[in-house]
Structure formats: C-alpha cells, structure tokens
Amino acid sequence: MAADDSSIDGKMRPDARVVNEFHSNDDVDKDSNSHHHTLGGGANQASPGSHRHDGTDSVQLLEGVELSGSRGGNFAVQSIIQALVLLGASDNTTA
C-alpha cells in the first residue's frame, strides 16, 4: 500500500463538515475513556506540551509529598530520597 493509499475509497470519505457534525455529539472529556480530550488541567483532559508541573496549569510536581527531618542531618536526605523514589527514581544509596 502506498503512503497516500487508504483502506477507504477516497470517493466514499465524508467531507470535513460531515466529520465535524459526527464529532459534535462525541464524549469529549466525559471520562478517561472518552474518544477525544481537550487540552487543559482537568482530570479528563490531556496536558499541553507546555505544562510546567508548578500547579498553575497541571498537577504540581511532588504535590502531597512531605519532606521531613532536620536540614542538618541525614533524616532530611532520606526523606528527599524517598520523595524521588515516588517519582520513579531508583534508590541505590548506602547507609
């Protein structure tokens, strides 16, 4: 099949107006299984490529993670390592 071939005969394809009419009743952002999602910060929306994880346009990075321990001691470092593991880091540190 050539790059411009399609499994649907080009003469049978609906025009853009008809396709838009079909989509006017679609389940946009209804839930995570919706066929289409708009861009935004909502639970059922897709994040735009420019989101920053600072809480303004998406979930804030490390939201709900609490760091503890004295800033001058190793307990604080251990708390930071645990927070990074929650984000997917591997803890290969030694005691």
SULFEN-V513024 format. One record per residue. N is the residue number from 0. PHI is phi in whole degrees, -180 to 180 (NA if undefined). NEAR is the number of other C-alpha atoms within 12 Angstrom. Layout:
# SULFEN-V513024
{{N:PHI:NEAR} {N:PHI:NEAR}}
This chain:
# SULFEN-V513024
{{0:NA:6} {1:-71:6} {2:-59:6} {3:-98:9} {4:-77:9} {5:-140:12} {6:-75:12} {7:-111:10} {8:-57:10} {9:-55:11} {10:-73:9} {11:-98:9} {12:-72:13} {13:-72:14} {14:-77:12} {15:-59:10} {16:-62:11} {17:-66:11} {18:-61:13} {19:-62:12} {20:-64:12} {21:-60:13} {22:-75:16} {23:-66:12} {24:-110:13} {25:-78:17} {26:-92:18} {27:-61:19} {28:61:20} {29:-62:17} {30:-157:17} {31:-67:16} {32:-96:15} {33:-60:18} {34:-71:17} {35:-133:19} {36:-133:23} {37:-84:20} {38:-86:19} {39:166:20} {40:-99:24} {41:-72:20} {42:-59:19} {43:-108:20} {44:-107:23} {45:-89:24} {46:-80:19} {47:-70:16} {48:-63:12} {49:-96:14} {50:-67:18} {51:-117:16} {52:57:17} {53:-108:14} {54:91:15} {55:-87:14} {56:-131:21} {57:-168:23} {58:-63:18} {59:-71:15} {60:-59:19} {61:70:20} {62:-59:15} {63:87:11} {64:-94:17} {65:-108:17} {66:-95:19} {67:-140:18} {68:102:14} {69:-72:13} {70:-64:13} {71:-94:10} {72:-121:12} {73:-75:15} {74:-65:16} {75:-66:17} {76:-63:20} {77:-62:24} {78:-65:21} {79:-66:24} {80:-61:24} {81:-62:23} {82:-65:23} {83:-68:20} {84:-64:17} {85:-61:18} {86:-89:15} {87:113:11} {88:-72:13} {89:-97:12} {90:-95:18} {91:-113:11} {92:-76:11} {93:-120:7} {94:-73:8}}
